Amino acid sequence: MATTGFWPIKGSLRDVIKYADNPDKTTNPKYLDDDLAAVLKYAENDDKTDMKMFVSGINCLAVRAYEQMMITKRHFGKAGGNVAYHGYQSFKSGEITPKEAHDIGIETARRMWGKNYEIVVTTHLNTDNIHNHIVINSVSFKTGLKFENHISDHIRLREISDAVCKEYGKSVIEGAKFYNAEKNAYWVHKHGGKTRRDILREDVDDAINNSANYMEFVALMKNKGYIFSRSEMTDHPSVKAPTWERAIRFDKLGDEYKKDRILERIFQTGNRAHFNQFSEPYKKTRAKYRQTPLQELEYQLRRVKHMDTLEALFYLFMELLKPSTPKPNYTPPLSPEIRQEIRKIEQYQKQFRLLHDENINTVPELEAFIGKLSMQISELEEERSKTDNKRRRAKTDEETKAYYAEIRGISAQIKPIRDRLKIAKATLETVPKVQQLLDVERNMESKIRIKDKKKEEKLR
């Protein structure tokens, strides 16, 4: 069984050349993420390919792939835009040997792109699931045309991969539906995260298990922050969270989420939910939809007068993202969008730590800090450039070695500053998003409090 996908790598000829000439190229995330040389370097990483036993080139020599791909680009004058495509082919754990995986990868790539493009296929052995990485030049060495990357190409790659796997006696996913977001979901799951569809499935399951009838199910979904984009009584109900651009139909989540099946599942559990409504577990389940953790956290912060800082903003957000934190009557955030962000908690922790360590309280202070780091990097890069010029004029091997050592020392100074600059820039970009998500959660909690007050007034 193999899953497949590929995506474009963007960059330019200037960036690629700058990458090749950059003494600090192993630490610059721009080049590591974006250009052809970096993706080839990643794909051929010795630690992942067992000392390059499983690295092969198609229509090019693997050891000269970068140079040959660049020659093709220069020949046709197409060095910009998408410089390559980076694909993956991941196999079921325990089903395949490295040699078989590599052979399947080569044959899959040959049938898919081999007539027109230069390709490098590598097999990585560093995870439980053996997988191939495939790097394809975006420019055809035959026609000079660029690969256009249609959705039909992704479907065709899946079909070719399945056909080759069957020829090698390996299993395939029968009847799997391909959708454009599948490659994104693959990487989210690979890093232990959850997609919007995953969160929605969990919420639908939870609402079904705690409903006695369909109208209760609808009410619980609304309490969870979802908006029915059409009437909830339609045969194909769909919902969206406040910040989602598009709604998701329940029946697109799988056969268990078609409306008739949802009704069957409610009927199967509904009697239990109805007869147990006075039990302690049922009361706790219901209570969680009425709790307001964000408002309670904000109340505590107001008491210590730290409400208006960036540090407080990120503190609130991280507290909502920590379901494993032991605290009495803990309630997960109501907003589906915030619950989806749980997979990024390490990133938010780094940003919070930076704000705390540097005593940064406002956006202008954060911008000034970014400028300060950028200036430090520029000064060190200038110093390194001068040292490199001296190295080129060195008259002895000893002098050359000494200058190289000095250059490496300067690069070592640059790396931690670049790391902090990267976190600082990410924090600046994240601030509006965090504010928006907290506003969504706050509005949801306010609506619940209003409902609770109305219920209390009726009971009086």
C-alpha positions as CSV (number, residue, x, y, z in Angstrom):
1,M,0.0,0.0,0.0
2,A,1.5,3.3,-1.0
3,T,0.3,6.9,-0.6
4,T,1.6,9.5,-3.1
5,G,1.7,13.2,-3.7
6,F,3.9,16.1,-5.0
7,W,4.1,19.9,-4.7
8,P,6.0,22.7,-6.5
9,I,9.3,24.1,-5.2
10,K,9.6,27.8,-5.9
11,G,12.7,29.9,-6.3
12,S,14.8,31.6,-9.0
13,L,18.1,31.2,-10.7
14,R,19.5,34.0,-8.7
15,D,18.5,32.4,-5.5
16,V,20.0,29.0,-6.5
17,I,23.3,30.6,-7.4
18,K,23.3,32.6,-4.2
19,Y,22.6,29.4,-2.3
20,A,25.6,27.6,-4.0
21,D,27.9,30.6,-3.1
22,N,26.5,31.1,0.4
23,P,29.0,30.0,3.1
24,D,26.2,29.8,5.6
25,K,23.9,27.8,3.2
26,T,23.2,25.1,5.7
27,T,21.5,27.5,8.1
28,N,19.5,29.8,5.8
29,P,15.9,28.6,5.8
30,K,15.0,30.5,2.7
31,Y,17.3,28.4,0.6
32,L,16.8,25.2,2.5
33,D,13.0,25.5,1.9
34,D,12.8,26.9,-1.5
35,D,15.4,26.1,-4.1
36,L,16.4,23.2,-6.3
37,A,19.8,22.6,-4.7
38,A,18.2,22.3,-1.2
39,V,15.5,19.9,-2.1
40,L,18.0,17.7,-3.9
41,K,20.3,17.9,-0.9
42,Y,17.5,16.9,1.4
43,A,16.3,14.1,-0.8
44,E,19.9,12.6,-0.9
45,N,20.6,13.0,2.8
46,D,23.1,10.2,3.7
47,D,21.5,9.6,7.2
48,K,18.1,8.9,5.5
49,T,19.3,6.8,2.5
50,D,21.8,4.4,4.1
51,M,24.9,6.0,2.7
52,K,23.3,6.8,-0.7
53,M,22.7,3.1,-1.5
54,F,19.2,4.1,-2.6
55,V,19.7,7.2,-4.7
56,S,19.1,7.0,-8.5
57,G,18.8,9.4,-11.4
58,I,16.5,9.2,-14.4
59,N,17.7,11.1,-17.5
60,C,20.5,12.4,-15.4
61,L,23.4,11.3,-13.2
62,A,22.3,11.4,-9.5
63,V,25.7,13.0,-8.5
64,R,25.3,15.7,-11.2
65,A,21.5,16.1,-11.0
66,Y,21.7,19.7,-9.8
67,E,24.1,20.8,-12.6
68,Q,22.2,19.0,-15.3
69,M,18.9,20.3,-14.3
70,M,20.3,23.9,-14.2
71,I,21.8,23.4,-17.7
72,T,18.4,22.5,-19.0
73,K,16.8,25.5,-17.4
74,R,19.5,27.9,-18.8
75,H,19.3,26.3,-22.2
76,F,15.6,27.1,-22.5
77,G,15.7,30.3,-20.4
78,K,13.4,29.1,-17.7
79,A,15.3,29.3,-14.4
80,G,12.5,31.1,-12.5
81,G,9.1,30.2,-11.1
82,N,8.7,26.7,-10.0
83,V,12.2,25.3,-10.1
84,A,11.2,21.7,-9.4
85,Y,8.5,19.4,-8.0
86,H,9.1,17.4,-4.9
87,G,7.1,14.1,-4.6
88,Y,6.7,11.4,-2.0
89,Q,5.7,7.7,-2.1
90,S,5.1,6.2,1.3
91,F,4.7,2.5,2.0
92,K,2.9,0.5,4.7
93,S,5.1,-0.3,7.6
94,G,6.6,-3.9,7.5
95,E,5.3,-4.6,4.0
96,I,8.3,-3.7,1.9
97,T,12.1,-3.9,1.8
98,P,14.3,-0.8,1.0
99,K,15.3,-2.4,-2.3
100,E,11.7,-3.1,-3.4
101,A,10.6,0.4,-2.3
102,H,13.4,2.0,-4.4
103,D,12.7,-0.1,-7.5
104,I,9.0,0.7,-7.2
105,G,9.9,4.4,-6.9
106,I,12.1,4.4,-9.9
107,E,9.5,2.6,-12.1
108,T,6.7,4.9,-10.8
109,A,8.7,8.0,-11.6
110,R,9.8,6.7,-15.0
111,R,6.2,6.0,-16.1
112,M,5.0,9.3,-14.7
113,W,7.7,11.8,-15.9
114,G,10.5,9.7,-17.5
115,K,9.8,10.7,-21.1
116,N,10.5,14.4,-20.7
117,Y,12.1,15.3,-17.3
118,E,15.2,14.8,-15.3
119,I,14.4,13.0,-12.0
120,V,16.2,11.9,-8.8
121,V,14.6,9.1,-6.7
122,T,15.8,8.5,-3.2
123,T,14.5,6.0,-0.6
124,H,14.5,7.2,3.0
125,L,14.9,4.6,5.8
126,N,14.8,7.0,8.8
127,T,11.2,6.4,9.8
128,D,9.0,3.4,10.5
129,N,7.4,3.8,7.1
130,I,10.0,3.4,4.3
131,H,9.3,6.1,1.7
132,N,10.6,7.6,-1.5
133,H,11.3,11.2,-2.3
134,I,11.2,12.1,-6.0
135,V,12.6,15.4,-7.3
136,I,11.5,16.4,-10.8
137,N,13.0,19.2,-12.9
138,S,10.1,21.6,-13.8
139,V,11.5,22.1,-17.3
140,S,11.5,19.3,-20.0
141,F,14.9,18.5,-21.4
142,K,13.1,17.5,-24.7
143,T,10.6,20.3,-25.3
144,G,11.6,23.1,-22.9
145,L,8.0,23.3,-21.7
146,K,7.3,23.5,-18.0
147,F,5.3,20.9,-16.1
148,E,1.8,22.4,-15.6
149,N,0.7,20.4,-12.5
150,H,-3.0,19.7,-13.0
151,I,-5.1,17.8,-10.5
152,S,-5.3,15.0,-13.1
153,D,-1.6,14.6,-12.7
154,H,-2.0,13.8,-9.0
155,I,-4.7,11.3,-9.8
156,R,-2.5,9.7,-12.6
157,L,0.5,9.4,-10.1
158,R,-1.8,7.5,-7.7
159,E,-2.9,5.2,-10.5
160,I,0.6,4.5,-11.7
161,S,1.9,3.9,-8.2
162,D,-1.0,1.5,-7.5
163,A,-0.3,-0.4,-10.8
164,V,3.4,-0.7,-10.0
165,C,2.7,-1.8,-6.4
166,K,0.4,-4.6,-7.7
167,E,3.1,-5.8,-10.1
168,Y,5.4,-6.2,-7.2
169,G,2.8,-8.0,-5.2
170,K,2.1,-5.2,-2.7
171,S,-1.3,-4.0,-1.4
172,V,-3.0,-0.9,-2.6
173,I,-5.8,1.2,-1.1
174,E,-8.9,0.0,-3.0
175,G,-11.5,2.5,-3.9
176,A,-9.7,5.4,-2.3
177,K,-11.0,8.8,-3.3
178,F,-8.4,11.4,-4.2
179,Y,-9.0,15.0,-3.1
180,N,-6.7,17.9,-3.5
181,A,-6.0,18.4,0.2
182,E,-4.8,14.8,0.7
183,K,-1.1,15.7,0.4
184,N,-1.6,18.4,3.0
185,A,-3.4,15.9,5.3
186,Y,-0.5,13.4,4.8
187,W,2.1,15.8,6.2
188,V,-0.2,17.0,9.0
189,H,-0.8,13.4,10.2
190,K,2.9,12.6,9.7
191,H,3.7,15.3,12.3
192,G,1.0,14.1,14.7
193,G,-1.5,16.9,13.9
194,K,-5.1,17.0,12.9
195,T,-6.8,18.5,9.9
196,R,-10.1,20.4,9.9
197,R,-11.9,17.2,8.8
198,D,-10.3,15.3,11.6
199,I,-11.6,17.9,14.2
200,L,-15.0,17.9,12.5
201,R,-15.3,14.1,12.6
202,E,-14.4,14.1,16.3
203,D,-17.0,16.7,17.0
204,V,-19.7,15.0,15.0
205,D,-19.0,11.7,16.8
206,D,-19.2,13.4,20.2
207,A,-22.4,15.2,19.3
208,I,-24.0,11.9,18.1
209,N,-23.0,10.1,21.3
210,N,-24.6,12.8,23.5
211,S,-27.8,13.3,21.5
212,A,-31.2,11.7,22.0
213,N,-32.5,13.0,18.6
214,Y,-31.4,14.9,15.5
215,M,-32.4,18.3,16.8
216,E,-30.2,17.8,19.9
217,F,-27.4,16.8,17.6
218,V,-27.8,20.0,15.6
219,A,-27.9,22.1,18.8
220,L,-24.7,20.5,20.1
221,M,-22.9,21.1,16.8
222,K,-23.9,24.8,17.0
223,N,-22.7,24.9,20.6
224,K,-19.4,23.6,19.4
225,G,-19.0,26.7,17.2
226,Y,-20.2,25.4,13.9
227,I,-22.6,27.2,11.6
228,F,-24.9,25.3,9.2
229,S,-24.3,26.8,5.8
230,R,-27.7,25.6,4.7
231,S,-30.8,24.3,6.5
232,E,-29.8,21.6,8.9
233,M,-32.8,19.6,7.6
234,T,-31.3,19.2,4.1
235,D,-30.3,15.8,2.9
236,H,-26.7,16.9,2.6
237,P,-26.0,19.2,5.7
238,S,-22.7,21.1,5.7
239,V,-21.1,23.2,8.4
240,K,-18.3,25.7,8.7
241,A,-16.4,27.3,11.6
242,P,-16.5,31.1,11.8
243,T,-13.0,31.6,10.2
244,W,-13.4,28.9,7.5
245,E,-13.8,30.1,4.0
246,R,-15.7,27.0,2.9
247,A,-18.2,24.7,4.5
248,I,-17.6,20.9,4.7
249,R,-20.4,18.5,4.0
250,F,-20.9,15.7,6.5
251,D,-21.1,13.1,3.8
252,K,-17.7,14.1,2.5
253,L,-16.2,12.9,5.8
254,G,-17.0,9.2,5.0
255,D,-19.9,6.8,4.8
256,E,-20.4,6.9,8.6
257,Y,-21.2,10.7,8.3
258,K,-24.0,10.6,5.6
259,K,-27.2,11.9,7.1
260,D,-29.1,8.6,7.1
261,R,-26.2,7.0,8.9
262,I,-26.0,9.9,11.4
263,L,-29.7,9.3,12.1
264,E,-29.1,5.6,12.6
265,R,-26.2,6.2,15.0
266,I,-28.2,8.7,17.0
267,F,-31.1,6.2,17.2
268,Q,-28.6,3.5,18.4
269,T,-27.2,5.8,21.2
270,G,-30.2,8.1,21.7
271,N,-32.1,6.0,24.2
272,R,-28.9,5.7,26.4
273,A,-28.4,9.5,26.2
274,H,-32.1,10.1,27.1
275,F,-32.3,7.7,30.0
276,N,-28.9,8.7,31.4
277,Q,-29.6,12.4,31.3
278,F,-29.6,12.6,35.1
279,S,-26.4,10.6,35.6
280,E,-23.2,12.3,36.7
281,P,-21.3,11.5,33.4
282,Y,-24.1,13.0,31.4
283,K,-24.2,16.1,33.5
284,K,-20.4,16.6,33.0
285,T,-20.7,16.1,29.3
286,R,-23.4,18.7,29.1
287,A,-21.6,21.1,31.5
288,K,-18.6,21.4,29.2
289,Y,-20.6,23.2,26.6
290,R,-21.5,25.9,29.2
291,Q,-18.0,26.5,30.6
292,T,-16.0,29.6,29.5
293,P,-12.3,28.9,30.0
294,L,-11.1,31.9,28.1
295,Q,-13.1,34.4,30.1
296,E,-11.9,32.7,33.3
297,L,-8.3,33.0,32.2
298,E,-8.8,36.7,31.3
299,Y,-10.3,37.3,34.7
300,Q,-7.2,35.9,36.4
301,L,-4.9,38.0,34.2
302,R,-6.8,41.2,34.9
303,R,-6.2,40.6,38.6
304,V,-2.4,40.8,38.1
305,K,-2.7,43.6,35.6
306,H,-1.0,42.0,32.6
307,M,-3.8,41.9,30.2
308,D,-2.6,44.2,27.4
309,T,0.8,42.7,26.5
310,L,1.8,40.3,23.7
311,E,3.1,37.9,26.3
312,A,-0.4,37.8,27.8
313,L,-2.0,37.3,24.4
314,F,0.2,34.2,23.7
315,Y,-0.2,33.0,27.3
316,L,-4.0,32.9,26.9
317,F,-3.7,31.1,23.6
318,M,-1.3,28.5,24.8
319,E,-3.4,27.8,27.9
320,L,-6.4,27.0,25.7
321,L,-4.1,24.7,23.6
322,K,-3.0,22.5,26.6
323,P,-5.6,19.8,27.0
324,S,-3.1,17.6,28.9
325,T,-2.5,20.2,31.6
326,P,-3.9,19.0,34.9
327,K,-6.4,21.5,36.2
328,P,-9.8,21.1,37.8
329,N,-12.8,21.1,35.5
330,Y,-10.7,21.6,32.5
331,T,-12.7,22.3,29.3
332,P,-11.2,22.2,25.8
333,P,-11.7,25.4,23.7
334,L,-15.1,25.6,22.1
335,S,-13.7,26.9,18.7
336,P,-12.8,24.2,16.2
337,E,-10.1,26.5,14.8
338,I,-8.3,26.7,18.1
339,R,-8.4,23.0,18.7
340,Q,-6.8,22.5,15.3
341,E,-3.9,24.7,16.4
342,I,-3.0,22.3,19.1
343,R,-0.5,20.6,16.7
344,K,1.4,23.9,16.6
345,I,1.8,24.3,20.3
346,E,5.6,23.9,20.2
347,Q,5.8,26.8,17.7
348,Y,3.7,29.0,20.0
349,Q,5.8,28.1,23.0
350,K,8.9,29.3,21.2
351,Q,7.2,32.6,20.4
352,F,6.0,33.0,23.9
353,R,9.4,32.3,25.3
354,L,11.0,34.9,23.0
355,L,8.5,37.6,24.1
356,H,9.1,36.7,27.7
357,D,12.9,36.5,27.5
358,E,13.3,39.8,25.6
359,N,10.6,41.6,27.6
360,I,8.7,42.5,24.4
361,N,5.2,43.9,25.3
362,T,4.0,45.6,22.1
363,V,4.1,45.1,18.3
364,P,6.3,48.2,17.8
365,E,8.8,46.7,20.3
366,L,8.7,43.4,18.4
367,E,9.3,45.2,15.1
368,A,12.3,47.1,16.7
369,F,13.7,43.8,17.9
370,I,13.5,42.3,14.4
371,G,15.3,45.3,13.1
372,K,18.0,45.0,15.7
373,L,18.6,41.3,14.8
374,S,18.6,42.1,11.1
375,M,21.3,44.7,11.7
376,Q,23.4,42.3,13.7
377,I,23.2,39.7,10.9
378,S,24.1,42.3,8.3
379,E,27.2,43.4,10.3
380,L,28.4,39.8,10.7
381,E,27.8,39.0,7.1
382,E,29.8,42.0,6.1
383,E,32.6,40.9,8.4
384,R,32.4,37.4,6.9
385,S,32.6,38.7,3.4
386,K,35.7,40.7,4.2
387,T,37.3,37.6,5.7
388,D,36.4,35.6,2.7
389,N,38.1,38.2,0.4
390,K,41.2,37.9,2.6
391,R,41.0,34.1,2.2
392,R,41.0,34.4,-1.6
393,R,44.2,36.5,-1.4
394,A,46.0,34.1,1.0
395,K,49.4,33.0,0.0
396,T,49.8,29.9,2.1
397,D,47.7,26.9,3.0
398,E,48.0,27.8,6.6
399,E,46.6,31.3,6.0
400,T,43.7,29.8,4.0
401,K,42.9,27.3,6.8
402,A,42.9,30.1,9.3
403,Y,40.6,32.3,7.3
404,Y,38.2,29.3,6.8
405,A,38.2,28.7,10.5
406,E,37.3,32.4,11.1
407,I,34.5,32.2,8.5
408,R,33.1,29.2,10.2
409,G,33.3,31.0,13.6
410,I,31.3,34.0,12.2
411,S,28.8,31.7,10.6
412,A,28.4,30.0,14.0
413,Q,27.6,33.5,15.5
414,I,25.0,34.2,12.8
415,K,23.1,30.9,13.2
416,P,21.5,31.6,16.6
417,I,20.7,35.2,15.6
418,R,19.0,33.9,12.5
419,D,17.0,31.4,14.5
420,R,15.7,34.1,16.8
421,L,15.0,36.4,13.9
422,K,12.9,33.6,12.3
423,I,10.9,33.1,15.5
424,A,10.5,36.9,15.9
425,K,9.2,37.3,12.3
426,A,6.8,34.3,12.7
427,T,5.5,35.9,16.0
428,L,4.8,39.2,14.2
429,E,2.9,37.3,11.5
430,T,1.0,35.2,14.1
431,V,-0.2,38.1,16.3
432,P,-3.3,39.0,14.1
433,K,-4.2,35.3,13.8
434,V,-4.0,34.7,17.5
435,Q,-6.1,37.8,18.2
436,Q,-8.7,36.6,15.6
437,L,-9.0,33.1,17.1
438,L,-9.3,34.4,20.6
439,D,-12.1,36.8,19.4
440,V,-13.9,33.8,17.9
441,E,-13.6,31.9,21.2
442,R,-14.6,34.9,23.2
443,N,-17.8,35.5,21.1
444,M,-18.7,31.8,21.4
445,E,-18.4,31.9,25.2
446,S,-20.4,35.1,25.4
447,K,-23.3,33.5,23.5
448,I,-23.2,30.6,25.9
449,R,-23.3,32.8,28.9
450,I,-26.3,34.7,27.4
451,K,-28.1,31.4,26.9
452,D,-27.3,30.3,30.5
453,K,-28.6,33.6,31.9
454,K,-31.9,33.3,29.9
455,K,-32.3,29.7,31.2
456,E,-31.7,30.9,34.8
457,E,-34.3,33.7,34.4
458,K,-36.9,31.2,33.1
459,L,-36.3,28.9,36.2
460,R,-36.9,31.8,38.7
